[in-house]
Amino acid sequence: MSGASHTEAKPAPANDFRRRFHFNIDWILRPLFGFALAGLAVWATMQGGVVFVVFLSLGCGAAIGEWHRLFARNDHVIPTAITAGAMVAALLWQLFAVSPELRFVPIVILSAAAAANLVIGIVRRELPVAHAIGPLYIALPALSLLMVRQSSAHPVWLVVLTFLAVWATDTGALFSGKLIGGARLAPQLSPNKTWAGSAGGLVCAAIFCGALALFLHTSVVAAAMFAIVLSVAGQLGDLFESLVKRQVGCKDSGHLIPGHGGVLDRIDSILFAAPVAALMIFVLQFDPLAGLQP
């Protein structure tokens, strides 16, 4: 009896492995659309100027619509229009402003939009704080990316490094989580995320960004440190969106991107990472690519 029991227990690891890597069409669609969107992001970053602003406006504009739709009982057009309009105005002001003394205007614009959405939410009884967060949660990261793209030192590479840290985190977390499994990171928020996946995302971000720094003949340590901080911020952004969706009883924010869900599902990590990147670069004066020629 004991021998039979021992024989039956052997297939468990293989069955567990097959369960983790059970084929799903998303395994094709997710990387396919992921690479396409990444290529578009890099191209827009290289173009800069109006092209980059249009790219940010379209991507974040779609996410804004998804965000306000999560909380609107009927019509989400008005809060969406307020947030999207404020974002475009803030981006254009940042792009074309000629007076350094008026650099604060984009923040004023976004704050005014947040206040307007707060009032709308109160009047409609639709979670006013959630509507008010929209301009700061989505538009502020877009403004942060534009500010990094306008930085005086190697602006293109700084934006690419920011994107790379987030993309590498997502990839590393996905594969290390599937391969290793283990304890859940936040089972109440996102049951599929594990501590192994989180650590794998951190390591992957540090390796890829360090490799980019090595290619550019600049500090590997500084780039890796930058990547680790953004990786943590990105993972927090992912968990934040999971918390919001769980609160409203929604699995995906939308269905616009095959294999990813909505636009908000795709950019939730960068929404937290971009402001942190801008904070490190402009406030802390931390240059992850120090020594690289502009």
C-alpha positions in Angstrom: 0.0 0.0 0.0 2.7 2.4 0.9 4.5 1.7 -2.4 1.4 2.4 -4.5 0.8 5.6 -2.6 4.4 6.7 -3.3 4.0 5.9 -7.0 0.8 8.0 -7.3 2.4 11.0 -5.6 5.2 11.4 -8.2 3.3 13.1 -11.1 2.3 16.0 -8.8 5.3 18.3 -9.7 4.7 17.7 -13.5 1.0 18.3 -13.1 1.8 21.5 -11.2 4.2 22.6 -13.9 1.6 22.0 -16.6 -1.0 23.8 -14.6 1.3 26.9 -14.4 2.1 26.9 -18.1 -1.3 25.8 -19.4 -1.5 27.2 -22.9 -3.7 30.3 -23.3 -4.1 32.5 -26.4 -2.9 35.4 -24.2 0.5 33.9 -24.3 0.6 34.9 -27.9 -1.4 38.1 -27.9 0.2 39.5 -24.8 3.8 39.6 -26.1 2.7 40.4 -29.6 0.8 43.6 -28.6 3.3 44.3 -25.9 6.2 44.5 -28.3 4.1 46.6 -30.7 3.2 49.1 -28.1 6.8 49.2 -26.8 8.0 49.9 -30.3 5.5 52.7 -30.6 6.5 54.2 -27.3 10.2 54.2 -28.2 9.4 55.7 -31.6 7.3 58.5 -30.1 10.0 59.1 -27.5 12.6 59.5 -30.2 10.4 61.9 -32.1 9.7 64.1 -29.0 7.8 67.3 -29.2 4.2 67.3 -30.5 4.5 63.6 -31.5 5.3 62.6 -28.0 2.5 64.7 -26.6 0.0 63.1 -29.1 1.2 59.7 -28.0 0.8 60.5 -24.3 -2.6 62.1 -24.9 -4.0 59.2 -26.9 -2.8 56.5 -24.5 -3.5 58.3 -21.3 -6.8 59.7 -22.7 -8.1 56.1 -23.3 -7.0 55.2 -19.7 -8.8 58.3 -18.4 -12.1 57.1 -20.0 -11.7 53.7 -18.4 -10.9 55.2 -15.0 -14.0 57.4 -14.8 -16.2 54.6 -16.3 -15.3 52.4 -13.3 -17.0 54.9 -10.9 -19.8 56.5 -13.0 -23.3 55.1 -12.5 -24.5 56.3 -15.9 -22.5 58.8 -17.9 -18.8 59.2 -17.5 -18.3 61.6 -20.4 -18.2 64.8 -18.3 -15.5 63.8 -15.8 -13.5 62.1 -18.6 -13.7 65.3 -20.7 -12.5 67.4 -17.8 -9.6 65.2 -17.0 -8.6 64.6 -20.6 -8.9 68.3 -21.4 -6.8 69.3 -18.4 -4.2 66.8 -19.4 -3.9 68.0 -22.9 -3.8 71.6 -21.7 -1.1 70.8 -19.2 1.0 68.9 -21.7 0.8 71.7 -24.3 1.6 74.3 -21.7 4.7 72.3 -20.6 5.7 71.8 -24.3 5.4 75.4 -25.4 5.8 77.5 -22.2 8.7 80.0 -22.6 8.7 81.5 -19.1 10.4 79.4 -16.4 8.4 81.4 -13.8 5.2 79.9 -15.1 6.3 76.2 -15.0 3.8 75.6 -12.2 0.8 76.3 -14.4 0.3 72.6 -15.5 0.0 71.5 -11.9 -2.6 74.3 -11.3 -4.5 73.0 -14.4 -4.6 69.4 -13.1 -5.5 70.5 -9.6 -8.4 72.6 -10.9 -9.6 69.6 -12.9 -9.4 67.4 -9.7 -11.5 70.0 -7.8 -14.1 70.1 -10.6 -14.4 66.3 -10.7 -14.7 66.2 -6.9 -17.7 68.5 -7.2 -19.2 66.4 -10.0 -18.8 63.3 -7.9 -20.4 64.8 -4.9 -23.4 66.0 -6.9 -23.8 62.6 -8.6 -22.9 60.7 -5.5 -20.3 58.7 -7.4 -17.3 58.3 -5.2 -16.1 61.9 -5.6 -12.6 61.2 -4.4 -12.1 58.6 -7.1 -13.2 61.0 -9.8 -11.0 63.7 -8.3 -8.0 61.4 -8.3 -8.2 60.9 -12.1 -6.2 64.0 -13.2 -3.5 63.3 -10.7 -3.4 59.5 -11.1 -3.2 59.5 -14.9 -2.5 63.0 -16.2 0.3 63.8 -13.8 2.4 60.8 -14.9 2.0 61.9 -18.5 3.2 65.3 -17.6 6.1 63.7 -15.7 7.2 61.7 -18.8 7.1 64.9 -20.9 9.2 66.7 -18.3 11.8 63.9 -18.4 11.7 64.0 -22.2 12.5 67.8 -22.0 15.4 67.3 -19.6 18.6 68.9 -20.7 20.8 65.8 -20.4 20.2 62.7 -22.6 16.4 63.1 -22.5 15.6 60.2 -24.9 17.6 57.7 -23.0 16.2 58.7 -19.7 12.6 58.1 -20.9 13.7 54.8 -22.5 15.4 53.8 -19.3 12.1 54.6 -17.4 10.1 52.5 -19.8 12.6 49.7 -19.8 12.6 49.4 -16.0 8.8 48.9 -16.0 8.7 46.6 -19.0 11.5 44.4 -17.5 9.7 44.3 -14.2 6.5 43.0 -15.8 8.4 40.4 -17.8 10.6 39.2 -15.0 7.7 39.0 -12.6 5.6 37.0 -15.1 8.2 34.4 -15.8 9.7 34.1 -12.3 6.3 33.9 -10.8 5.3 31.1 -13.2 8.5 29.2 -12.8 9.0 29.5 -9.1 5.5 30.1 -7.7 5.5 30.1 -3.9 3.9 32.5 -1.4 1.4 35.0 -2.7 2.4 38.7 -2.6 -1.0 40.1 -2.0 -3.7 37.4 -2.2 -6.5 39.7 -1.3 -5.7 42.1 -4.2 -4.1 39.9 -6.9 -4.0 36.2 -6.2 -1.6 35.4 -9.1 1.2 37.6 -7.9 3.9 36.0 -5.8 6.9 37.2 -3.8 9.1 35.2 -6.2 7.6 37.1 -9.1 8.1 40.5 -7.4 11.8 39.6 -6.7 12.2 38.4 -10.2 10.8 41.7 -11.5 13.3 43.7 -9.4 16.2 41.6 -10.6 15.2 41.7 -14.2 14.8 45.5 -14.1 18.2 45.9 -12.6 19.8 43.6 -15.2 18.2 45.1 -18.3 18.7 48.7 -17.2 22.3 47.9 -16.1 22.9 46.3 -19.5 21.6 49.4 -21.2 24.0 51.5 -19.1 26.8 49.2 -20.1 25.9 49.6 -23.7 26.0 53.4 -23.3 29.3 53.3 -21.4 27.9 54.9 -18.3 27.3 53.9 -14.6 25.8 50.4 -14.4 25.2 50.8 -10.6 23.3 54.1 -11.0 21.1 52.7 -13.7 20.4 49.5 -11.7 19.5 51.6 -8.6 17.2 53.7 -10.7 15.6 50.6 -12.1 15.0 49.0 -8.7 13.3 52.1 -7.3 11.1 52.3 -10.4 10.4 48.6 -10.2 9.1 48.9 -6.7 7.0 51.9 -7.7 5.6 50.1 -10.8 4.6 47.0 -8.7 2.8 49.3 -6.2 1.0 50.9 -9.2 0.0 47.4 -10.4 -1.3 46.5 -6.9 -3.1 49.9 -6.6 -5.1 49.3 -9.8 -5.9 45.7 -8.6 -7.3 47.2 -5.4 -9.4 49.7 -7.3 -10.8 47.0 -9.6 -11.6 44.7 -6.7 -13.4 47.5 -4.9 -15.7 48.1 -7.9 -16.0 44.4 -8.8 -14.2 44.6 -12.2 -11.7 42.2 -13.6 -10.3 44.4 -16.4 -10.6 48.2 -16.9 -11.5 47.6 -20.5 -10.9 45.3 -23.6 -9.1 47.6 -26.0 -5.7 45.7 -26.0 -5.9 42.0 -26.7 -4.1 40.0 -24.1 -3.8 43.0 -21.8 -7.4 44.1 -21.1 -7.8 47.9 -21.0 -5.2 50.6 -21.5 -5.3 51.3 -17.8 -4.4 47.6 -17.2 -1.4 48.1 -19.5 0.0 51.3 -18.1 -0.9 50.9 -14.4 2.8 50.4 -13.5 4.2 53.4 -15.4 1.6 55.6 -13.8 3.4 55.2 -10.5 6.9 54.9 -11.9 6.9 58.0 -14.1 6.3 60.6 -11.3 9.0 58.8 -9.2 11.4 59.0 -12.1 10.7 62.7 -12.4 11.1 63.2 -8.7 14.5 61.5 -8.7 15.8 63.3 -11.7 14.5 66.9 -11.0 14.2 67.0 -7.2 16.8 64.6 -6.0 19.1 65.5 -8.9 19.8 61.8 -9.5 21.1 61.1 -13.0 21.0 57.3 -13.6 23.0 57.9 -16.8 25.6 60.2 -15.4 28.5 60.7 -17.7 26.6 60.1 -20.9 27.0 62.8 -23.5 23.7 64.7 -24.3 
